């Protein structure tokens, strides 16, 4: 069972041969705790989503994930409006940032397995017109840090070290490893 309504996570799972997971989106408060760092925030949210879904489907194998964009100690929000997306892109312009993609796999017996992918991404300096064109395209909506690397924002990326699939929302290497550790036959 996938504790996420994200179509991107379903598309990524299909690359591992899981083509039609049962989806049970977990509704939790995703607000950062006081002084919480981006890495810890991602890990905490992935586990909380898995536990919330397990409460609705006891005994099920639950896969949950969360992706957080961090600039230093700062957690960038999921952009729900143009002003937030614009502010995120302006902050990311011409600099490096980190994307933390945490996954949690909760077995029916209560065993929690966790993994974290950390990716460093560098954006080119963005011209105001580039930011406005990206905003007009709408890909930013609901995305951590106000961008979708799998879309036209990939053209802003001058350098990436880590997991491209993790930046999209589900680190495939780590996900495959957790699923295999739980006994699933994943190619």
Buried (B, 14 or more C-beta within 10 A) or exposed (E): BBBBEBEBBBBBBEBBEBEEBEBBBBEBEBEBEEEBBBBBBBBBBBBBBBBBBBEBBEEBBBBBBBBBBBBEEEBBBBBEEBEBBBBBBEBBBEEEBBBBBBBBBBBEEEEBBBBBBBBEBBBBEBEEEBBBEBBEEEBBBEBBBBBBBBBBBEEBBEEBEBBBBBBBBBBBEBBBBBBEEBEBEBE
